[in-house]
Amino acid sequence: QASDTFGRMFLMEPERGAVYRYDGDDSIAARAAAQGVSPVEWYLDALDRTDGAAIANWPVLNQDFDAIAELMQSPVTVMGLADAGAHATQIMDASQPTFFLSHWVRDEGLFGIEEGVRRLTSDTASLIGLTDRGVIRPGAYADINVVDVDGMSLSLPEIVHDFPGGSPRFIQRATGIDHTIVNGRHFMDHGRHTGTLAGRLLRST
């Protein structure tokens, strides 16, 4: 049973970066078997070798990239996330937009950049009735990301203790997102917060 579990787990290592596309030979179980050791021994050796920086990735949803591509190209599919920040020490899916633009748009060419941006912005906003978000036009909120698509990449997820009381959560840093402008004000500069708090709490009516 343990080998079945490790057969569905993969390791993100600093030298390889944030990798999400795997085959069976990439699993912890397969890599351990190739070295003739148990999965637990191999995993502990990897943690020791990377000084604890390696991250075990255990995909819990669809891992078939051909099926994912088919789903994303469907006209009824809308991009989005569902857990709203829950399971903060177990799941790191806030990097989905960066992975979408860097992998599916840039590397795979599944969409053009204009279509990719639309799917991440106005597509999702209009679904829930936010007609003044996700678009650049007079009267809409001036929320803009300035991105270097060619330079986009993801670092390994890491734990930080910045919740109230020093509680932990996973974060994942990215390169290639040069500036984020919220309501017309410079909010993030190359991944660093500028100190500007320009957002506004959205309330249901």
N, C-alpha and C positions, 0 to 999 in steps of 0.2 A: 504493500500500500504506500509506503514511503517513496519507493522508486516511481510509482505512478504520479505522486505529487511532484517530485523533482523533475519528472518528465514534462511537466507543464510549467516549470519555472525556468527563467533565464536570468543571466547576470549582465548588468550594465557595469562596465569597468571604465575607469578614467581614460585609459589609452584608446578605447573604442568609442567613447562618447555615448550619447543617448540613442541607442538602437532599439527600434520597435518592430522591425520585420525579421522574423526568425524562421528557421526550419528545424526539423527534429534533431539534427546534429548539434544545434546550438543550445539545447536544454542543459541544465545542470547535471541531470542524470547521464546524458550522452557524453558530456565532456569529462565527467568523473570516470565513466566506464572506459573511455579512451586512454585514461591514465592508470586504470586498474585500481582505483580507490573508491571508497563509498562516496555518495553525494554529499553527506555531511562533512566528511574529511576534506573533500575538494572545496566545498563552500567555505569552510573555516580557513583553509589555506589561502583562498582568494581574498578573504577579509584581512588576513594578516599581511598578505603581499601588498594590498592597496591601503593599508593603514585604516581600514574600516570604511573606505570611501565607496567600495562597490555596492551596488544596489540590486537586490533580488527583485525581479519583475515577474509577477504572477498574473498574466492576463485573465480577466474574468469574463470578458465579453468576446465578440467576434474577432478572431485572429486570422481569418481568411481574407487576405488583402484583395483577391479577385472579387470576392463578394462585397467587400467594402467599396471598391471602385464602382461596382454595379449599383449599389445603393446610393452612392453620392451623385451618380449621374441621373438618377430618377427625378423627374420634375416635381414629385410630391415630397421629396426629402428636404428637410430644413435643418441646417447645422445648429447645434446647441449642446449644452451640458445640462445634466439633470440633478446633481446632488447638491448644488448651491453651496459648496464648500464643506459638506459633511465628511466624516472619516478623514480628517485632515492629516493624521499621522499614518494613514494607510494608502490613500489614493492621491495621485498628482495628475489631474487632467486639465489644469488651467493652461497647459502648453498646447492644447489641441489646435488653436488657431495658427500658432507658429509652425507646428508640424504640418498642418494642412497646406499652408503657403509654401513651405520649404520642400516638402516631399511630394504632395499631390500636384501642386501647381508648377513649381520650378523643376523638380527632378523627373517627375512622371509625365508632365505636360497634359494632365487630365483635363485641366481648364486653363484658359488664358487668365492673365493677371486680373483683368477687369471683372471677369466672371467670378474668379475666386474671391475677390474683395466683396463683390455684391452678395455672395453666399454667406459671408461672415458678418455683413453689416445690415443693409436694408432688407434683405430676405428675412432675417430673424426678427428684426425690429418690427416690420410691417405685420408679421404673423400675430403679434400680440398687441397690435394697435398703436405702436409708437411711430407715428408717421413723420415726426420731426426728429427722429434719430436715424443714424445709419446712412444719411444722405448729406451732400454738400449743396445747399441752396439757401437763398434768402429766407430768413425766418426760422431755419432749423438750428439746432444746437451745433456749435462749432466743435465737434469731437473728431479729431483727426490723428491718425498715426502716420508718421513719416518713416518708411521702411526701406531697407536695402535688401531686396529679395535675394540677390546673389550672395550676400553675406550672412543670411539667416542660418542660425544653428542653435541647438539646445544643449545646455550643460546637464550633467547628471542631477537628478533631484537631490535635495539636501534638507536636513532638518534644521530649523531655526526655532528659537524660543522667544517669539515676539507677541504671543497672545497674552491676554490679561493673566497676571500671576506667573508669567514666565512659562506658560504652557507651550508645548511644541506643535509644530506643523511642518509639512513638506512644502518647499518652494522649488521652483525650477527656473533658473535664469536663462536668458536668451540673448544672443547677439543679432544685430541686424534690425532691431527696432530702435531707431535713432531718437525719435521724439514722439511723445504723446501729448496732444493738446486737448484739454477738456474745457468746454464752454469758452473757447478762444484763448485760454490761458495755458502756459507751458507747465505741464504737470510732471512729466518724466523726461529725463535727459540721459539717453544711452543707458537705460536701466536704473537710473538713480532718481529718487524723488526730489523735486525741486523745492519742496516746502509749500507749494501752492495747493490749496484745497478748494478746487473750483467746481466740484461735483455737487449734485443735489439729490437728496433722498427721493426716490420714486414711491408714491403711495397709490394703492388701488382705490378706485372711486366707486 
